[in-house]
């Protein structure tokens, strides 16, 4: 496996999320300062409606990435050329449908939100620009997928990260120039155009360098498009199901409780998105190894990365359990913590969803696309029905219980079992990891609670940030020590890395 490609995949996945978070933190105060609050509120609401046009994308980028990476491993250049050609044609079709859907939504927005959007400065033009920007973003998913599939991950990472910085700089400049809400739309358009151009020239350079031809085949396109009968339904149903929680809550719960729920859910969602990128970054490398039929490398990578992945998830879960009350209070003030019952169920959802997400992505990368899509369709339908029934009876707690049950039964249990049946989840390695976790996790949980009790006792209640930092730092050191004591292979690997770095430094000094 190409470690350089894998590193760039990690840089792309984590860097993209982190730069988006940084942009949000910086830009939100500027939006509040330079954009009328009513216009901004309507922009946020209508933006969600326009985002529905992305549901017409059947997941071309993900599918084309998996197919090309596997073909790359098989060294089947002619089939790679046909797959790229079919992907380009599918992207053009998706772009056309998305733009048409966006225009329809544009004319219906006033009726959907029961507001005259023409009365808000710049909003109509911003919405029109956003339609084009969203369409170009869908095209960029395909170009990025092709580049990642042919193991050309560096341009994808560079274009995404620099594109996010370009979005930030453009946005700030346009806001100060008085463009108002149009600033956001134009910045999105410029970013999408930039990422497309960057990926296009990177792809063209690689194709020329390796003598790969893009082949447009009608028969191949028909075969290629059949895959999307599953992935398209999966994305549409999954997309609507993902937004059902807030829609159902709005029907049965008071607005103040919805706000409280959103406040308590937001930090967990942000971290969940960040951690989940780990498995996404592994996907192109897994697909490539599958094409090479390197089953030993695939098993080793999946089992090793899964062990580290669970270490991280458990660490974050314990930190949330002991610090979440302080975190929410420090962020939003007194009285905004939703209570242990709701927060602990949110944390349990965080844990089981991320494990299932890892397993699902590994199966997808290995080519189990139809089954993956079918299960996600089933999950979306079941979730949507149960959300309505249980939220009506039990409110927020009922909604969360449904989420947790579905995450355990489908994401956690089924996708883990599916990966095992495919032959890539090694039972002996999993049992060994379970043995390690049985030693580490109870001790770590006890230590986390102990540190929390200690710092609650010795640190004044108003010093919330200090308590969170000290609590988290002490727990991190203790948790790391526990892992190194019980996980000898990891300890040996870290020691080898440090030894190699030390050797390289000494060699450079001797040369000087």
Buried (B, 14 or more C-beta within 10 A) or exposed (E): BBEEBBBBBBBBBBBBBBBBEEBEEEBEEBBEEBBBEEBBEBBEEBBEBBBBBBBBBBBBBBBBBBBBBBBBBBEBBEBBBBBBBBBBBBBEBBBEBBBBBBEEBBEEBBEEEEBEBEEBBBBBBBBBBBBBBBBBBBBBBBBBBBBBBBBBBBBBBBBBBBBBEBBBEBBBEBBEEEBBBBBBBBBBBBBBBBBBEBBBEBBEEBBEEEEBEBBEBEEBBEEBBEBBEBBBBBBBBBBBBEEBBBEBBEEBBEEEBBEBBEBBBEBBEBBBEBBBBBBBBBBBBBBBBBBBEBEEBBBBBBBBBBBBBBBEBBBBBBBBBBBBBBBBBBEBEEEBBBEEEBBBBBBBBBBBBBBBBBBBBBBBBBBBBBBBBBBBBBBBEBBBEBBBEBBBEBBBBBBBBBBBBBBBBBBBBBBBEBBBEBEBBBEEBBEBBEEBBEBBBEBBBEBBBBBBEEBEEEBEEEBBEEBBEBBBEBBEEBBBEBBEEBBEEBEEEBEEEEEEEEEEEEEEEEEE
